[in-house]
Amino acid sequence: MNEILKELKNILIENNIDKNEAAAEVDFILKYLLNIKYEDIILQKKINNKIFDKAYKIVKKRAFTKKPLMQILGFTIFMNNKFKVSKDTLIPRVETELLIRTCENLISQNSKVLEIGCGSGIISIMLNKIKNCKVDSCDISIEALKIAKLNSKNLQTNVNFFYSDLFKNVNSKYDLIVSNPPYIPLTLKNYLQEEVKNFEPHIALFTNDNLGVEYYQKIIKNAFNYLLPGGFVAFELGINQAELVKKIFIKNNYKNIQTFNDLNNIARVIIAQI
């Protein structure tokens, strides 16, 4: 068993995938795709040739194409829920859970929430699932909306997904507007991992300005028109963007601005109130 795991991991490591990432990805393949429990791996229960062959093909494709594992599998596990993903959606990152948990503390069952740029729908779906509140959720990508709607159906949530370029098709007011917008300047594209720059949707990643704050500015400037009294705006942040976004909030007369750090002590979430 150990030799099988070692062989699969080495294929990834030999193709310039970090050893810790390689170990985690092989475990993910065996646990979720092949329905093998974690205990089965730890106890070194026998993996038959059929299962090994399936895992081997997935690992080889991951190693030689650099395509993200979650796109190869077609799903990921986020906050203990299974979400479908595709080339049209960002792969959920663990940092986004901090945004969801922060928003959870800002709303109640009676709240109205709007998400701008929903992607696979993880933020809207989890807020609806956790708080059972009304959630509207939009995106500029029709294909991403299809994935989000399917995820909502599979997880038995009740989110209203619709097409909109930012606020263009928004016709209501909300207690909370939340977004994980594009925040990587296009000029930094070549510094990203192959998995990100070659396979994830550029429309969800990149901005046209040099600081990565283009969409924060647009949302902050217009959110006043779509917030109920005392309403909040909440964002996920890129690295080193907290002070930049805070200044935009201040310039637009928001109050009660707070940032929240992730496990690496990086400011990853910012909220503000009108």
LODOGU-126791 format. One record per residue (C-alpha): residue number from 1; z, y, x. Coordinates in nm, 3 decimals. Each point is the difference from the previous one (the first is absolute). Layout:
residues N
NUM; Z; Y; X
...
***
This chain:
residues 274
1; 0.000; 0.000; 0.000
2; 0.095; 0.243; 0.277
3; -0.328; -0.073; 0.175
4; -0.195; 0.078; -0.316
5; 0.174; 0.334; -0.044
6; -0.045; 0.079; 0.367
7; -0.372; -0.078; -0.013
8; -0.057; 0.222; -0.303
9; 0.199; 0.289; 0.147
10; -0.174; -0.027; 0.338
11; -0.341; 0.042; -0.163
12; 0.113; 0.338; -0.126
13; 0.182; 0.102; 0.318
14; -0.301; -0.088; 0.216
15; -0.206; 0.236; -0.215
16; 0.223; 0.300; 0.067
17; 0.228; -0.027; -0.301
18; 0.364; 0.078; 0.080
19; 0.210; -0.315; 0.039
20; 0.259; 0.107; -0.258
21; -0.273; 0.088; -0.248
22; -0.172; -0.333; 0.074
23; 0.318; -0.195; -0.073
24; 0.060; 0.189; -0.325
25; -0.358; -0.051; -0.116
26; 0.000; -0.375; 0.066
27; 0.327; -0.031; -0.192
28; -0.150; 0.202; -0.287
29; -0.307; -0.224; -0.016
30; 0.207; -0.318; -0.011
31; 0.262; 0.127; -0.243
32; -0.210; 0.176; -0.260
33; -0.359; -0.121; 0.019
34; 0.087; -0.365; 0.048
35; 0.314; 0.001; -0.219
36; 0.225; -0.117; 0.279
37; 0.355; 0.126; -0.024
38; 0.158; 0.173; 0.298
39; 0.250; -0.285; 0.023
40; -0.285; -0.245; 0.048
41; -0.113; 0.188; 0.308
42; 0.352; 0.026; 0.142
43; 0.070; -0.369; -0.062
44; -0.333; -0.088; 0.162
45; -0.128; -0.203; -0.292
46; -0.340; -0.149; 0.064
47; -0.308; 0.210; -0.072
48; -0.292; -0.229; -0.075
49; -0.349; 0.043; 0.143
50; -0.139; 0.153; -0.320
51; 0.260; 0.276; 0.002
52; -0.042; 0.056; 0.373
53; -0.378; 0.032; -0.039
54; 0.041; 0.266; -0.270
55; 0.246; 0.196; 0.211
56; -0.219; -0.039; 0.309
57; -0.306; 0.148; -0.178
58; 0.201; 0.300; -0.121
59; 0.148; 0.061; 0.346
60; -0.341; -0.024; 0.167
61; -0.149; 0.251; -0.244
62; 0.293; 0.236; 0.054
63; -0.027; -0.030; 0.378
64; -0.373; 0.046; 0.042
65; -0.077; 0.257; -0.271
66; 0.326; 0.199; 0.026
67; -0.013; 0.022; -0.379
68; 0.354; 0.052; -0.136
69; 0.163; -0.325; -0.103
70; 0.083; 0.133; -0.347
71; -0.367; 0.078; -0.066
72; -0.096; -0.351; 0.113
73; 0.257; -0.151; -0.235
74; -0.067; 0.254; -0.276
75; 0.368; 0.072; -0.064
76; 0.326; 0.113; 0.155
77; 0.369; -0.026; -0.085
78; 0.169; 0.336; -0.054
79; 0.359; 0.039; -0.123
80; -0.007; -0.371; -0.086
81; -0.302; 0.040; -0.227
82; -0.353; -0.129; 0.057
83; -0.266; 0.272; 0.003
84; -0.374; -0.048; 0.018
85; -0.167; 0.213; 0.270
86; -0.361; 0.055; 0.104
87; -0.217; 0.205; 0.235
88; 0.031; 0.282; -0.257
89; 0.379; 0.029; 0.021
90; 0.247; 0.073; 0.276
91; 0.214; -0.294; 0.101
92; 0.358; 0.081; -0.111
93; 0.233; 0.100; 0.283
94; 0.373; -0.054; 0.009
95; 0.053; 0.378; 0.030
96; -0.122; 0.044; -0.357
97; 0.305; -0.185; -0.130
98; 0.209; 0.296; 0.118
99; -0.214; 0.230; -0.214
100; 0.044; -0.226; -0.302
101; 0.377; -0.030; 0.048
102; 0.029; 0.377; 0.039
103; -0.198; 0.062; -0.319
104; 0.206; -0.260; -0.181
105; 0.304; 0.225; 0.045
106; -0.183; 0.303; -0.144
107; -0.102; -0.149; -0.334
108; 0.131; -0.182; -0.306
109; -0.149; -0.215; -0.274
110; -0.090; 0.317; -0.189
111; -0.188; 0.158; 0.292
112; -0.373; 0.062; 0.020
113; -0.156; -0.074; 0.339
114; -0.341; 0.076; 0.145
115; -0.133; -0.164; 0.315
116; -0.296; 0.161; 0.174
117; -0.210; -0.240; 0.207
118; 0.136; -0.334; -0.118
119; -0.207; -0.242; 0.212
120; 0.118; -0.351; -0.083
121; 0.258; 0.147; -0.237
122; 0.317; -0.107; 0.181
123; 0.193; 0.326; -0.050
124; -0.082; 0.042; -0.369
125; 0.050; -0.367; -0.078
126; 0.334; -0.029; 0.177
127; 0.137; 0.319; -0.160
128; -0.107; -0.123; -0.342
129; 0.147; -0.343; 0.073
130; 0.331; 0.133; 0.134
131; 0.064; 0.289; -0.241
132; -0.218; -0.092; -0.301
133; -0.112; 0.364; -0.016
134; -0.337; 0.144; -0.103
135; -0.238; 0.005; 0.297
136; -0.348; 0.152; 0.018
137; -0.193; -0.080; 0.316
138; -0.334; 0.123; 0.129
139; -0.242; -0.051; 0.285
140; -0.343; 0.124; 0.103
141; -0.113; -0.356; 0.079
142; -0.124; -0.203; -0.297
143; 0.028; -0.321; 0.204
144; 0.361; 0.072; 0.094
145; 0.081; 0.064; -0.366
146; -0.137; -0.344; -0.090
147; 0.240; -0.160; 0.250
148; 0.293; 0.211; -0.123
149; -0.064; -0.094; -0.363
150; -0.017; -0.369; 0.092
151; 0.328; 0.025; 0.192
152; 0.166; 0.171; -0.294
153; -0.120; -0.271; -0.235
154; 0.111; -0.281; 0.234
155; 0.346; 0.153; 0.038
156; 0.029; 0.073; -0.372
157; 0.052; 0.374; 0.039
158; -0.125; 0.280; -0.220
159; -0.162; 0.265; 0.219
160; -0.275; 0.231; -0.125
161; -0.265; 0.002; 0.275
162; -0.286; 0.250; -0.014
163; -0.266; 0.162; 0.215
164; 0.072; 0.346; 0.138
165; -0.068; 0.207; 0.310
166; 0.354; 0.127; 0.052
167; 0.094; 0.189; -0.321
168; -0.350; 0.031; -0.144
169; 0.055; -0.241; -0.293
170; 0.377; 0.047; -0.034
171; 0.098; 0.146; -0.338
172; 0.376; -0.039; -0.020
173; 0.323; 0.110; 0.168
174; 0.242; -0.219; 0.191
175; 0.354; -0.034; 0.132
176; -0.135; -0.139; 0.327
177; -0.331; 0.018; 0.184
178; -0.020; -0.249; 0.285
179; -0.268; -0.064; 0.259
180; -0.068; -0.181; 0.325
181; -0.306; 0.211; 0.080
182; -0.244; -0.023; 0.290
183; 0.176; 0.157; 0.299
184; -0.189; -0.104; 0.315
185; -0.231; 0.267; 0.149
186; -0.351; -0.142; 0.036
187; 0.010; 0.107; 0.364
188; 0.259; -0.272; 0.066
189; -0.212; -0.282; -0.143
190; -0.088; -0.153; 0.336
191; 0.369; -0.031; 0.093
192; 0.076; -0.234; -0.291
193; 0.014; -0.378; 0.006
194; -0.330; -0.175; -0.069
195; 0.154; -0.155; -0.311
196; 0.062; 0.345; -0.147
197; -0.301; 0.207; 0.106
198; -0.259; -0.273; -0.060
199; 0.128; -0.165; -0.317
200; 0.225; 0.225; -0.208
201; -0.157; 0.263; -0.230
202; -0.058; 0.328; 0.184
203; 0.034; 0.197; -0.321
204; 0.365; -0.108; -0.016
205; 0.071; 0.061; 0.369
206; -0.163; 0.313; 0.135
207; 0.013; 0.375; -0.050
208; -0.248; 0.263; 0.111
209; 0.259; 0.234; 0.154
210; 0.153; -0.033; 0.346
211; 0.361; -0.044; -0.115
212; -0.043; -0.257; -0.277
213; 0.152; 0.225; -0.267
214; -0.310; 0.072; -0.210
215; 0.110; -0.208; -0.300
216; 0.366; 0.101; 0.021
217; -0.115; 0.362; -0.032
218; -0.228; -0.070; -0.295
219; 0.260; -0.199; -0.192
220; 0.291; 0.236; 0.071
221; -0.203; 0.306; -0.097
222; -0.108; -0.145; -0.336
223; 0.300; -0.216; -0.096
224; 0.183; 0.296; -0.159
225; -0.248; -0.013; -0.287
226; 0.078; -0.367; -0.070
227; 0.378; -0.020; 0.045
228; 0.266; 0.026; -0.268
229; 0.295; 0.235; 0.069
230; 0.203; -0.137; 0.290
231; -0.275; -0.245; 0.090
232; -0.044; -0.151; 0.346
233; -0.285; -0.063; 0.242
234; 0.041; -0.293; 0.242
235; -0.222; -0.099; 0.292
236; -0.023; -0.261; 0.269
237; -0.045; 0.169; 0.337
238; -0.192; -0.069; 0.316
239; 0.186; 0.011; 0.331
240; 0.103; 0.356; 0.100
241; -0.117; 0.151; -0.329
242; 0.338; 0.069; -0.163
243; 0.037; 0.358; 0.123
244; -0.363; 0.083; -0.078
245; 0.032; -0.119; -0.360
246; 0.341; 0.163; -0.039
247; -0.156; 0.337; 0.092
248; -0.270; -0.050; -0.263
249; 0.267; -0.068; -0.263
250; 0.192; 0.312; 0.105
251; -0.315; 0.214; -0.006
252; -0.062; -0.114; -0.359
253; 0.358; 0.078; -0.112
254; 0.135; -0.353; -0.043
255; 0.372; -0.063; 0.040
256; 0.240; -0.287; 0.081
257; -0.230; -0.133; 0.272
258; 0.125; -0.323; 0.158
259; -0.139; -0.250; 0.250
260; 0.090; -0.368; 0.038
261; -0.030; -0.206; 0.317
262; -0.127; -0.356; 0.035
263; 0.167; -0.277; 0.203
264; -0.147; 0.147; 0.318
265; 0.162; 0.336; -0.080
266; -0.339; 0.159; -0.072
267; -0.022; 0.245; -0.290
268; -0.224; -0.195; -0.239
269; 0.074; 0.147; -0.343
270; 0.036; 0.357; -0.121
271; 0.095; 0.126; -0.347
272; 0.019; 0.346; -0.153
273; 0.080; 0.149; -0.340
274; -0.148; 0.288; -0.196
***
